[in-house]
Amino acid sequence: MSHAPVCHHITRYITSHAPVCHHITRYITSLAPVCHHMTRYITSLAPVCHHITRDITSLAPVCHHMTGDVTSRAPV
């Protein structure tokens, strides 16, 4: 039994899906600028995150002090 018809069928199937693959490739390519923009946006947020982290870190002694106050007043 020859496999030629099977191969021919597979080839036709792949060929018929070529436009779909091309469309997907174009779609992914069109998203590249968006991804680039998002990457830049995330990068621009880094200093803000760093600033927030510093704020939280600077508040740690205050929280610790408040916790100490609350703990010392617990029996009252």
mmCIF file of the N, C-alpha and C atoms, coordinates in Angstrom:
data_MODEL
# 
_entry.id   MODEL 
# 
loop_
_atom_site.group_PDB 
_atom_site.id 
_atom_site.type_symbol 
_atom_site.label_atom_id 
_atom_site.label_alt_id 
_atom_site.label_comp_id 
_atom_site.label_asym_id 
_atom_site.label_entity_id 
_atom_site.label_seq_id 
_atom_site.pdbx_PDB_ins_code 
_atom_site.Cartn_x 
_atom_site.Cartn_y 
_atom_site.Cartn_z 
_atom_site.occupancy 
_atom_site.B_iso_or_equiv 
_atom_site.pdbx_formal_charge 
_atom_site.auth_seq_id 
_atom_site.auth_comp_id 
_atom_site.auth_asym_id 
_atom_site.auth_atom_id 
_atom_site.pdbx_PDB_model_num 
ATOM 1   N N  . MET A 1 1  ? 0.847  -1.195 0.000  1.00 0.00 ? 1  MET A N  1 
ATOM 2   C CA . MET A 1 1  ? 0.000  0.000  0.000  1.00 0.00 ? 1  MET A CA 1 
ATOM 3   C C  . MET A 1 1  ? 0.885  1.248  0.000  1.00 0.00 ? 1  MET A C  1 
ATOM 4   N N  . SER A 1 2  ? 0.595  2.144  -0.878 1.00 0.00 ? 2  SER A N  1 
ATOM 5   C CA . SER A 1 2  ? 1.409  3.351  -1.017 1.00 0.00 ? 2  SER A CA 1 
ATOM 6   C C  . SER A 1 2  ? 0.977  4.419  -0.019 1.00 0.00 ? 2  SER A C  1 
ATOM 7   N N  . HIS A 1 3  ? 1.949  5.170  0.472  1.00 0.00 ? 3  HIS A N  1 
ATOM 8   C CA . HIS A 1 3  ? 1.657  6.269  1.394  1.00 0.00 ? 3  HIS A CA 1 
ATOM 9   C C  . HIS A 1 3  ? 1.505  7.594  0.659  1.00 0.00 ? 3  HIS A C  1 
ATOM 10  N N  . ALA A 1 4  ? 1.658  7.566  -0.660 1.00 0.00 ? 4  ALA A N  1 
ATOM 11  C CA . ALA A 1 4  ? 1.589  8.796  -1.451 1.00 0.00 ? 4  ALA A CA 1 
ATOM 12  C C  . ALA A 1 4  ? 0.300  9.589  -1.210 1.00 0.00 ? 4  ALA A C  1 
ATOM 13  N N  . PRO A 1 5  ? -0.880 8.938  -1.236 1.00 0.00 ? 5  PRO A N  1 
ATOM 14  C CA . PRO A 1 5  ? -2.107 9.712  -0.997 1.00 0.00 ? 5  PRO A CA 1 
ATOM 15  C C  . PRO A 1 5  ? -2.122 10.387 0.380  1.00 0.00 ? 5  PRO A C  1 
ATOM 16  N N  . VAL A 1 6  ? -1.594 9.688  1.374  1.00 0.00 ? 6  VAL A N  1 
ATOM 17  C CA . VAL A 1 6  ? -1.541 10.242 2.735  1.00 0.00 ? 6  VAL A CA 1 
ATOM 18  C C  . VAL A 1 6  ? -0.650 11.481 2.750  1.00 0.00 ? 6  VAL A C  1 
ATOM 19  N N  . CYS A 1 7  ? 0.541  11.350 2.164  1.00 0.00 ? 7  CYS A N  1 
ATOM 20  C CA . CYS A 1 7  ? 1.484  12.479 2.102  1.00 0.00 ? 7  CYS A CA 1 
ATOM 21  C C  . CYS A 1 7  ? 0.859  13.649 1.357  1.00 0.00 ? 7  CYS A C  1 
ATOM 22  N N  . HIS A 1 8  ? 0.173  13.333 0.259  1.00 0.00 ? 8  HIS A N  1 
ATOM 23  C CA . HIS A 1 8  ? -0.467 14.371 -0.549 1.00 0.00 ? 8  HIS A CA 1 
ATOM 24  C C  . HIS A 1 8  ? -1.532 15.088 0.283  1.00 0.00 ? 8  HIS A C  1 
ATOM 25  N N  . HIS A 1 9  ? -2.286 14.319 1.047  1.00 0.00 ? 9  HIS A N  1 
ATOM 26  C CA . HIS A 1 9  ? -3.342 14.867 1.901  1.00 0.00 ? 9  HIS A CA 1 
ATOM 27  C C  . HIS A 1 9  ? -2.739 15.785 2.969  1.00 0.00 ? 9  HIS A C  1 
ATOM 28  N N  . ILE A 1 10 ? -1.652 15.321 3.607  1.00 0.00 ? 10 ILE A N  1 
ATOM 29  C CA . ILE A 1 10 ? -0.964 16.112 4.643  1.00 0.00 ? 10 ILE A CA 1 
ATOM 30  C C  . ILE A 1 10 ? -0.421 17.402 4.033  1.00 0.00 ? 10 ILE A C  1 
ATOM 31  N N  . THR A 1 11 ? 0.198  17.282 2.855  1.00 0.00 ? 11 THR A N  1 
ATOM 32  C CA . THR A 1 11 ? 0.758  18.456 2.174  1.00 0.00 ? 11 THR A CA 1 
ATOM 33  C C  . THR A 1 11 ? -0.344 19.467 1.883  1.00 0.00 ? 11 THR A C  1 
ATOM 34  N N  . ARG A 1 12 ? -1.483 18.991 1.382  1.00 0.00 ? 12 ARG A N  1 
ATOM 35  C CA . ARG A 1 12 ? -2.607 19.886 1.077  1.00 0.00 ? 12 ARG A CA 1 
ATOM 36  C C  . ARG A 1 12 ? -3.118 20.542 2.353  1.00 0.00 ? 12 ARG A C  1 
ATOM 37  N N  . TYR A 1 13 ? -3.167 19.774 3.432  1.00 0.00 ? 13 TYR A N  1 
ATOM 38  C CA . TYR A 1 13 ? -3.651 20.280 4.722  1.00 0.00 ? 13 TYR A CA 1 
ATOM 39  C C  . TYR A 1 13 ? -2.744 21.410 5.224  1.00 0.00 ? 13 TYR A C  1 
ATOM 40  N N  . ILE A 1 14 ? -1.424 21.160 5.177  1.00 0.00 ? 14 ILE A N  1 
ATOM 41  C CA . ILE A 1 14 ? -0.438 22.159 5.611  1.00 0.00 ? 14 ILE A CA 1 
ATOM 42  C C  . ILE A 1 14 ? -0.536 23.403 4.728  1.00 0.00 ? 14 ILE A C  1 
ATOM 43  N N  . THR A 1 15 ? -0.633 23.190 3.416  1.00 0.00 ? 15 THR A N  1 
ATOM 44  C CA . THR A 1 15 ? -0.717 24.303 2.466  1.00 0.00 ? 15 THR A CA 1 
ATOM 45  C C  . THR A 1 15 ? -1.969 25.131 2.717  1.00 0.00 ? 15 THR A C  1 
ATOM 46  N N  . SER A 1 16 ? -3.070 24.471 3.010  1.00 0.00 ? 16 SER A N  1 
ATOM 47  C CA . SER A 1 16 ? -4.328 25.189 3.247  1.00 0.00 ? 16 SER A CA 1 
ATOM 48  C C  . SER A 1 16 ? -4.274 26.015 4.535  1.00 0.00 ? 16 SER A C  1 
ATOM 49  N N  . HIS A 1 17 ? -3.395 25.630 5.459  1.00 0.00 ? 17 HIS A N  1 
ATOM 50  C CA . HIS A 1 17 ? -3.255 26.374 6.714  1.00 0.00 ? 17 HIS A CA 1 
ATOM 51  C C  . HIS A 1 17 ? -2.187 27.457 6.647  1.00 0.00 ? 17 HIS A C  1 
ATOM 52  N N  . ALA A 1 18 ? -1.468 27.519 5.549  1.00 0.00 ? 18 ALA A N  1 
ATOM 53  C CA . ALA A 1 18 ? -0.405 28.517 5.407  1.00 0.00 ? 18 ALA A CA 1 
ATOM 54  C C  . ALA A 1 18 ? -0.909 29.944 5.647  1.00 0.00 ? 18 ALA A C  1 
ATOM 55  N N  . PRO A 1 19 ? -2.072 30.340 5.063  1.00 0.00 ? 19 PRO A N  1 
ATOM 56  C CA . PRO A 1 19 ? -2.566 31.698 5.319  1.00 0.00 ? 19 PRO A CA 1 
ATOM 57  C C  . PRO A 1 19 ? -2.825 31.958 6.802  1.00 0.00 ? 19 PRO A C  1 
ATOM 58  N N  . VAL A 1 20 ? -3.300 30.942 7.510  1.00 0.00 ? 20 VAL A N  1 
ATOM 59  C CA . VAL A 1 20 ? -3.557 31.077 8.950  1.00 0.00 ? 20 VAL A CA 1 
ATOM 60  C C  . VAL A 1 20 ? -2.247 31.358 9.676  1.00 0.00 ? 20 VAL A C  1 
ATOM 61  N N  . CYS A 1 21 ? -1.218 30.565 9.353  1.00 0.00 ? 21 CYS A N  1 
ATOM 62  C CA . CYS A 1 21 ? 0.104  30.758 9.971  1.00 0.00 ? 21 CYS A CA 1 
ATOM 63  C C  . CYS A 1 21 ? 0.629  32.153 9.655  1.00 0.00 ? 21 CYS A C  1 
ATOM 64  N N  . HIS A 1 22 ? 0.440  32.574 8.418  1.00 0.00 ? 22 HIS A N  1 
ATOM 65  C CA . HIS A 1 22 ? 0.899  33.897 7.986  1.00 0.00 ? 22 HIS A CA 1 
ATOM 66  C C  . HIS A 1 22 ? 0.171  34.979 8.782  1.00 0.00 ? 22 HIS A C  1 
ATOM 67  N N  . HIS A 1 23 ? -1.132 34.782 8.966  1.00 0.00 ? 23 HIS A N  1 
ATOM 68  C CA . HIS A 1 23 ? -1.959 35.735 9.713  1.00 0.00 ? 23 HIS A CA 1 
ATOM 69  C C  . HIS A 1 23 ? -1.489 35.815 11.167 1.00 0.00 ? 23 HIS A C  1 
ATOM 70  N N  . ILE A 1 24 ? -1.229 34.649 11.775 1.00 0.00 ? 24 ILE A N  1 
ATOM 71  C CA . ILE A 1 24 ? -0.751 34.592 13.165 1.00 0.00 ? 24 ILE A CA 1 
ATOM 72  C C  . ILE A 1 24 ? 0.600  35.298 13.283 1.00 0.00 ? 24 ILE A C  1 
ATOM 73  N N  . THR A 1 25 ? 1.484  35.027 12.326 1.00 0.00 ? 25 THR A N  1 
ATOM 74  C CA . THR A 1 25 ? 2.808  35.663 12.326 1.00 0.00 ? 25 THR A CA 1 
ATOM 75  C C  . THR A 1 25 ? 2.665  37.178 12.255 1.00 0.00 ? 25 THR A C  1 
ATOM 76  N N  . ARG A 1 26 ? 1.778  37.653 11.366 1.00 0.00 ? 26 ARG A N  1 
ATOM 77  C CA . ARG A 1 26 ? 1.556  39.099 11.223 1.00 0.00 ? 26 ARG A CA 1 
ATOM 78  C C  . ARG A 1 26 ? 0.994  39.678 12.510 1.00 0.00 ? 26 ARG A C  1 
ATOM 79  N N  . TYR A 1 27 ? 0.078  38.938 13.141 1.00 0.00 ? 27 TYR A N  1 
ATOM 80  C CA . TYR A 1 27 ? -0.548 39.376 14.387 1.00 0.00 ? 27 TYR A CA 1 
ATOM 81  C C  . TYR A 1 27 ? 0.502  39.531 15.487 1.00 0.00 ? 27 TYR A C  1 
ATOM 82  N N  . ILE A 1 28 ? 1.365  38.515 15.625 1.00 0.00 ? 28 ILE A N  1 
ATOM 83  C CA . ILE A 1 28 ? 2.442  38.546 16.630 1.00 0.00 ? 28 ILE A CA 1 
ATOM 84  C C  . ILE A 1 28 ? 3.382  39.721 16.341 1.00 0.00 ? 28 ILE A C  1 
ATOM 85  N N  . THR A 1 29 ? 3.719  39.903 15.067 1.00 0.00 ? 29 THR A N  1 
ATOM 86  C CA . THR A 1 29 ? 4.605  40.998 14.666 1.00 0.00 ? 29 THR A CA 1 
ATOM 87  C C  . THR A 1 29 ? 3.972  42.345 15.008 1.00 0.00 ? 29 THR A C  1 
ATOM 88  N N  . SER A 1 30 ? 2.662  42.459 14.800 1.00 0.00 ? 30 SER A N  1 
ATOM 89  C CA . SER A 1 30 ? 1.969  43.717 15.089 1.00 0.00 ? 30 SER A CA 1 
ATOM 90  C C  . SER A 1 30 ? 1.919  44.006 16.588 1.00 0.00 ? 30 SER A C  1 
ATOM 91  N N  . LEU A 1 31 ? 2.043  42.949 17.399 1.00 0.00 ? 31 LEU A N  1 
ATOM 92  C CA . LEU A 1 31 ? 2.023  43.130 18.853 1.00 0.00 ? 31 LEU A CA 1 
ATOM 93  C C  . LEU A 1 31 ? 3.379  43.576 19.398 1.00 0.00 ? 31 LEU A C  1 
ATOM 94  N N  . ALA A 1 32 ? 4.432  43.386 18.628 1.00 0.00 ? 32 ALA A N  1 
ATOM 95  C CA . ALA A 1 32 ? 5.788  43.700 19.089 1.00 0.00 ? 32 ALA A CA 1 
ATOM 96  C C  . ALA A 1 32 ? 5.900  45.121 19.645 1.00 0.00 ? 32 ALA A C  1 
ATOM 97  N N  . PRO A 1 33 ? 5.377  46.159 18.931 1.00 0.00 ? 33 PRO A N  1 
ATOM 98  C CA . PRO A 1 33 ? 5.466  47.521 19.481 1.00 0.00 ? 33 PRO A CA 1 
ATOM 99  C C  . PRO A 1 33 ? 4.730  47.657 20.806 1.00 0.00 ? 33 PRO A C  1 
ATOM 100 N N  . VAL A 1 34 ? 3.607  46.955 20.936 1.00 0.00 ? 34 VAL A N  1 
ATOM 101 C CA . VAL A 1 34 ? 2.830  47.003 22.183 1.00 0.00 ? 34 VAL A CA 1 
ATOM 102 C C  . VAL A 1 34 ? 3.661  46.423 23.325 1.00 0.00 ? 34 VAL A C  1 
ATOM 103 N N  . CYS A 1 35 ? 4.278  45.265 23.079 1.00 0.00 ? 35 CYS A N  1 
ATOM 104 C CA . CYS A 1 35 ? 5.134  44.632 24.093 1.00 0.00 ? 35 CYS A CA 1 
ATOM 105 C C  . CYS A 1 35 ? 6.285  45.562 24.463 1.00 0.00 ? 35 CYS A C  1 
ATOM 106 N N  . HIS A 1 36 ? 6.853  46.209 23.450 1.00 0.00 ? 36 HIS A N  1 
ATOM 107 C CA . HIS A 1 36 ? 7.968  47.133 23.673 1.00 0.00 ? 36 HIS A CA 1 
ATOM 108 C C  . HIS A 1 36 ? 7.500  48.286 24.557 1.00 0.00 ? 36 HIS A C  1 
ATOM 109 N N  . HIS A 1 37 ? 6.298  48.801 24.257 1.00 0.00 ? 37 HIS A N  1 
ATOM 110 C CA . HIS A 1 37 ? 5.723  49.911 25.021 1.00 0.00 ? 37 HIS A CA 1 
ATOM 111 C C  . HIS A 1 37 ? 5.495  49.487 26.470 1.00 0.00 ? 37 HIS A C  1 
ATOM 112 N N  . MET A 1 38 ? 4.951  48.271 26.662 1.00 0.00 ? 38 MET A N  1 
ATOM 113 C CA . MET A 1 38 ? 4.696  47.748 28.004 1.00 0.00 ? 38 MET A CA 1 
ATOM 114 C C  . MET A 1 38 ? 5.998  47.570 28.777 1.00 0.00 ? 38 MET A C  1 
ATOM 115 N N  . THR A 1 39 ? 7.020  47.069 28.096 1.00 0.00 ? 39 THR A N  1 
ATOM 116 C CA . THR A 1 39 ? 8.328  46.873 28.732 1.00 0.00 ? 39 THR A CA 1 
ATOM 117 C C  . THR A 1 39 ? 8.868  48.217 29.206 1.00 0.00 ? 39 THR A C  1 
ATOM 118 N N  . ARG A 1 40 ? 8.747  49.237 28.342 1.00 0.00 ? 40 ARG A N  1 
ATOM 119 C CA . ARG A 1 40 ? 9.218  50.584 28.702 1.00 0.00 ? 40 ARG A CA 1 
ATOM 120 C C  . ARG A 1 40 ? 8.426  51.118 29.880 1.00 0.00 ? 40 ARG A C  1 
ATOM 121 N N  . TYR A 1 41 ? 7.110  50.867 29.878 1.00 0.00 ? 41 TYR A N  1 
ATOM 122 C CA . TYR A 1 41 ? 6.224  51.330 30.951 1.00 0.00 ? 41 TYR A CA 1 
ATOM 123 C C  . TYR A 1 41 ? 6.618  50.688 32.280 1.00 0.00 ? 41 TYR A C  1 
ATOM 124 N N  . ILE A 1 42 ? 6.825  49.367 32.261 1.00 0.00 ? 42 ILE A N  1 
ATOM 125 C CA . ILE A 1 42 ? 7.234  48.632 33.470 1.00 0.00 ? 42 ILE A CA 1 
ATOM 126 C C  . ILE A 1 42 ? 8.582  49.151 33.967 1.00 0.00 ? 42 ILE A C  1 
ATOM 127 N N  . THR A 1 43 ? 9.510  49.371 33.027 1.00 0.00 ? 43 THR A N  1 
ATOM 128 C CA . THR A 1 43 ? 10.838 49.881 33.379 1.00 0.00 ? 43 THR A CA 1 
ATOM 129 C C  . THR A 1 43 ? 10.719 51.260 34.021 1.00 0.00 ? 43 THR A C  1 
ATOM 130 N N  . SER A 1 44 ? 9.806  52.094 33.488 1.00 0.00 ? 44 SER A N  1 
ATOM 131 C CA . SER A 1 44 ? 9.627  53.445 34.027 1.00 0.00 ? 44 SER A CA 1 
ATOM 132 C C  . SER A 1 44 ? 9.026  53.416 35.429 1.00 0.00 ? 44 SER A C  1 
ATOM 133 N N  . LEU A 1 45 ? 8.345  52.316 35.768 1.00 0.00 ? 45 LEU A N  1 
ATOM 134 C CA . LEU A 1 45 ? 7.746  52.187 37.098 1.00 0.00 ? 45 LEU A CA 1 
ATOM 135 C C  . LEU A 1 45 ? 8.763  51.750 38.149 1.00 0.00 ? 45 LEU A C  1 
ATOM 136 N N  . ALA A 1 46 ? 9.885  51.206 37.717 1.00 0.00 ? 46 ALA A N  1 
ATOM 137 C CA . ALA A 1 46 ? 10.889 50.680 38.645 1.00 0.00 ? 46 ALA A CA 1 
ATOM 138 C C  . ALA A 1 46 ? 11.287 51.695 39.721 1.00 0.00 ? 46 ALA A C  1 
ATOM 139 N N  . PRO A 1 47 ? 11.593 52.962 39.348 1.00 0.00 ? 47 PRO A N  1 
ATOM 140 C CA . PRO A 1 47 ? 11.954 53.934 40.392 1.00 0.00 ? 47 PRO A CA 1 
ATOM 141 C C  . PRO A 1 47 ? 10.822 54.156 41.388 1.00 0.00 ? 47 PRO A C  1 
ATOM 142 N N  . VAL A 1 48 ? 9.575  54.140 40.908 1.00 0.00 ? 48 VAL A N  1 
ATOM 143 C CA . VAL A 1 48 ? 8.413  54.315 41.783 1.00 0.00 ? 48 VAL A CA 1 
ATOM 144 C C  . VAL A 1 48 ? 8.359  53.171 42.790 1.00 0.00 ? 48 VAL A C  1 
ATOM 145 N N  . CYS A 1 49 ? 8.509  51.941 42.302 1.00 0.00 ? 49 CYS A N  1 
ATOM 146 C CA . CYS A 1 49 ? 8.510  50.764 43.187 1.00 0.00 ? 49 CYS A CA 1 
ATOM 147 C C  . CYS A 1 49 ? 9.636  50.872 44.209 1.00 0.00 ? 49 CYS A C  1 
ATOM 148 N N  . HIS A 1 50 ? 10.785 51.321 43.739 1.00 0.00 ? 50 HIS A N  1 
ATOM 149 C CA . HIS A 1 50 ? 11.947 51.474 44.615 1.00 0.00 ? 50 HIS A CA 1 
ATOM 150 C C  . HIS A 1 50 ? 11.624 52.495 45.705 1.00 0.00 ? 50 HIS A C  1 
ATOM 151 N N  . HIS A 1 51 ? 10.971 53.598 45.310 1.00 0.00 ? 51 HIS A N  1 
ATOM 152 C CA . HIS A 1 51 ? 10.602 54.662 46.240 1.00 0.00 ? 51 HIS A CA 1 
ATOM 153 C C  . HIS A 1 51 ? 9.614  54.131 47.280 1.00 0.00 ? 51 HIS A C  1 
ATOM 154 N N  . ILE A 1 52 ? 8.610  53.374 46.812 1.00 0.00 ? 52 ILE A N  1 
ATOM 155 C CA . ILE A 1 52 ? 7.608  52.790 47.719 1.00 0.00 ? 52 ILE A CA 1 
ATOM 156 C C  . ILE A 1 52 ? 8.284  51.829 48.696 1.00 0.00 ? 52 ILE A C  1 
ATOM 157 N N  . THR A 1 53 ? 9.197  51.013 48.191 1.00 0.00 ? 53 THR A N  1 
ATOM 158 C CA . THR A 1 53 ? 9.929  50.069 49.043 1.00 0.00 ? 53 THR A CA 1 
ATOM 159 C C  . THR A 1 53 ? 10.696 50.829 50.116 1.00 0.00 ? 53 THR A C  1 
ATOM 160 N N  . ARG A 1 54 ? 11.343 51.934 49.718 1.00 0.00 ? 54 ARG A N  1 
ATOM 161 C CA . ARG A 1 54 ? 12.097 52.757 50.679 1.00 0.00 ? 54 ARG A CA 1 
ATOM 162 C C  . ARG A 1 54 ? 11.163 53.338 51.725 1.00 0.00 ? 54 ARG A C  1 
ATOM 163 N N  . ASP A 1 55 ? 9.961  53.806 51.283 1.00 0.00 ? 55 ASP A N  1 
ATOM 164 C CA . ASP A 1 55 ? 8.971  54.353 52.220 1.00 0.00 ? 55 ASP A CA 1 
ATOM 165 C C  . ASP A 1 55 ? 8.563  53.297 53.238 1.00 0.00 ? 55 ASP A C  1 
ATOM 166 N N  . ILE A 1 56 ? 8.246  52.100 52.749 1.00 0.00 ? 56 ILE A N  1 
ATOM 167 C CA . ILE A 1 56 ? 7.826  51.001 53.633 1.00 0.00 ? 56 ILE A CA 1 
ATOM 168 C C  . ILE A 1 56 ? 8.948  50.651 54.607 1.00 0.00 ? 56 ILE A C  1 
ATOM 169 N N  . THR A 1 57 ? 10.173 50.588 54.088 1.00 0.00 ? 57 THR A N  1 
ATOM 170 C CA . THR A 1 57 ? 11.332 50.257 54.922 1.00 0.00 ? 57 THR A CA 1 
ATOM 171 C C  . THR A 1 57 ? 11.529 51.321 55.998 1.00 0.00 ? 57 THR A C  1 
ATOM 172 N N  . SER A 1 58 ? 11.346 52.597 55.617 1.00 0.00 ? 58 SER A N  1 
ATOM 173 C CA . SER A 1 58 ? 11.527 53.684 56.580 1.00 0.00 ? 58 SER A CA 1 
ATOM 174 C C  . SER A 1 58 ? 10.420 53.684 57.634 1.00 0.00 ? 58 SER A C  1 
ATOM 175 N N  . LEU A 1 59 ? 9.279  53.094 57.299 1.00 0.00 ? 59 LEU A N  1 
ATOM 176 C CA . LEU A 1 59 ? 8.165  53.024 58.253 1.00 0.00 ? 59 LEU A CA 1 
ATOM 177 C C  . LEU A 1 59 ? 8.322  51.871 59.237 1.00 0.00 ? 59 LEU A C  1 
ATOM 178 N N  . ALA A 1 60 ? 9.166  50.907 58.913 1.00 0.00 ? 60 ALA A N  1 
ATOM 179 C CA . ALA A 1 60 ? 9.335  49.725 59.756 1.00 0.00 ? 60 ALA A CA 1 
ATOM 180 C C  . ALA A 1 60 ? 9.618  50.075 61.218 1.00 0.00 ? 60 ALA A C  1 
ATOM 181 N N  . PRO A 1 61 ? 10.567 50.998 61.504 1.00 0.00 ? 61 PRO A N  1 
ATOM 182 C CA . PRO A 1 61 ? 10.819 51.342 62.915 1.00 0.00 ? 61 PRO A CA 1 
ATOM 183 C C  . PRO A 1 61 ? 9.584  51.934 63.587 1.00 0.00 ? 61 PRO A C  1 
ATOM 184 N N  . VAL A 1 62 ? 8.805  52.738 62.845 1.00 0.00 ? 62 VAL A N  1 
ATOM 185 C CA . VAL A 1 62 ? 7.576  53.337 63.385 1.00 0.00 ? 62 VAL A CA 1 
ATOM 186 C C  . VAL A 1 62 ? 6.592  52.231 63.756 1.00 0.00 ? 62 VAL A C  1 
ATOM 187 N N  . CYS A 1 63 ? 6.395  51.291 62.835 1.00 0.00 ? 63 CYS A N  1 
ATOM 188 C CA . CYS A 1 63 ? 5.488  50.163 63.103 1.00 0.00 ? 63 CYS A CA 1 
ATOM 189 C C  . CYS A 1 63 ? 5.974  49.368 64.308 1.00 0.00 ? 63 CYS A C  1 
ATOM 190 N N  . HIS A 1 64 ? 7.267  49.151 64.362 1.00 0.00 ? 64 HIS A N  1 
ATOM 191 C CA . HIS A 1 64 ? 7.865  48.404 65.465 1.00 0.00 ? 64 HIS A CA 1 
ATOM 192 C C  . HIS A 1 64 ? 7.614  49.145 66.774 1.00 0.00 ? 64 HIS A C  1 
ATOM 193 N N  . HIS A 1 65 ? 7.780  50.472 66.751 1.00 0.00 ? 65 HIS A N  1 
ATOM 194 C CA . HIS A 1 65 ? 7.577  51.320 67.927 1.00 0.00 ? 65 HIS A CA 1 
ATOM 195 C C  . HIS A 1 65 ? 6.111  51.259 68.363 1.00 0.00 ? 65 HIS A C  1 
ATOM 196 N N  . MET A 1 66 ? 5.188  51.358 67.388 1.00 0.00 ? 66 MET A N  1 
ATOM 197 C CA . MET A 1 66 ? 3.753  51.298 67.675 1.00 0.00 ? 66 MET A CA 1 
ATOM 198 C C  . MET A 1 66 ? 3.377  49.943 68.249 1.00 0.00 ? 66 MET A C  1 
ATOM 199 N N  . THR A 1 67 ? 3.931  48.889 67.691 1.00 0.00 ? 67 THR A N  1 
ATOM 200 C CA . THR A 1 67 ? 3.664  47.537 68.189 1.00 0.00 ? 67 THR A CA 1 
ATOM 201 C C  . THR A 1 67 ? 4.118  47.437 69.638 1.00 0.00 ? 67 THR A C  1 
ATOM 202 N N  . GLY A 1 68 ? 5.287  48.019 69.923 1.00 0.00 ? 68 GLY A N  1 
ATOM 203 C CA . GLY A 1 68 ? 5.815  48.029 71.287 1.00 0.00 ? 68 GLY A CA 1 
ATOM 204 C C  . GLY A 1 68 ? 4.882  48.757 72.233 1.00 0.00 ? 68 GLY A C  1 
ATOM 205 N N  . ASP A 1 69 ? 4.339  49.910 71.792 1.00 0.00 ? 69 ASP A N  1 
ATOM 206 C CA . ASP A 1 69 ? 3.400  50.695 72.599 1.00 0.00 ? 69 ASP A CA 1 
ATOM 207 C C  . ASP A 1 69 ? 2.138  49.893 72.893 1.00 0.00 ? 69 ASP A C  1 
ATOM 208 N N  . VAL A 1 70 ? 1.587  49.280 71.844 1.00 0.00 ? 70 VAL A N  1 
ATOM 209 C CA . VAL A 1 70 ? 0.358  48.490 71.988 1.00 0.00 ? 70 VAL A CA 1 
ATOM 210 C C  . VAL A 1 70 ? 0.601  47.320 72.937 1.00 0.00 ? 70 VAL A C  1 
ATOM 211 N N  . THR A 1 71 ? 1.746  46.657 72.781 1.00 0.00 ? 71 THR A N  1 
ATOM 212 C CA . THR A 1 71 ? 2.084  45.507 73.622 1.00 0.00 ? 71 THR A CA 1 
ATOM 213 C C  . THR A 1 71 ? 2.232  45.938 75.080 1.00 0.00 ? 71 THR A C  1 
ATOM 214 N N  . SER A 1 72 ? 2.868  47.100 75.305 1.00 0.00 ? 72 SER A N  1 
ATOM 215 C CA . SER A 1 72 ? 3.098  47.557 76.682 1.00 0.00 ? 72 SER A CA 1 
ATOM 216 C C  . SER A 1 72 ? 1.788  47.982 77.354 1.00 0.00 ? 72 SER A C  1 
ATOM 217 N N  . ARG A 1 73 ? 0.783  48.346 76.554 1.00 0.00 ? 73 ARG A N  1 
ATOM 218 C CA . ARG A 1 73 ? -0.507 48.773 77.109 1.00 0.00 ? 73 ARG A CA 1 
ATOM 219 C C  . ARG A 1 73 ? -1.505 47.619 77.215 1.00 0.00 ? 73 ARG A C  1 
ATOM 220 N N  . ALA A 1 74 ? -1.123 46.476 76.732 1.00 0.00 ? 74 ALA A N  1 
ATOM 221 C CA . ALA A 1 74 ? -2.033 45.328 76.698 1.00 0.00 ? 74 ALA A CA 1 
ATOM 222 C C  . ALA A 1 74 ? -2.672 45.021 78.057 1.00 0.00 ? 74 ALA A C  1 
ATOM 223 N N  . PRO A 1 75 ? -1.904 44.980 79.156 1.00 0.00 ? 75 PRO A N  1 
ATOM 224 C CA . PRO A 1 75 ? -2.521 44.641 80.451 1.00 0.00 ? 75 PRO A CA 1 
ATOM 225 C C  . PRO A 1 75 ? -3.591 45.652 80.856 1.00 0.00 ? 75 PRO A C  1 
ATOM 226 N N  . VAL A 1 76 ? -3.437 46.925 80.434 1.00 0.00 ? 76 VAL A N  1 
ATOM 227 C CA . VAL A 1 76 ? -4.394 47.983 80.778 1.00 0.00 ? 76 VAL A CA 1 
ATOM 228 C C  . VAL A 1 76 ? -5.637 47.754 79.951 1.00 0.00 ? 76 VAL A C  1 
# 
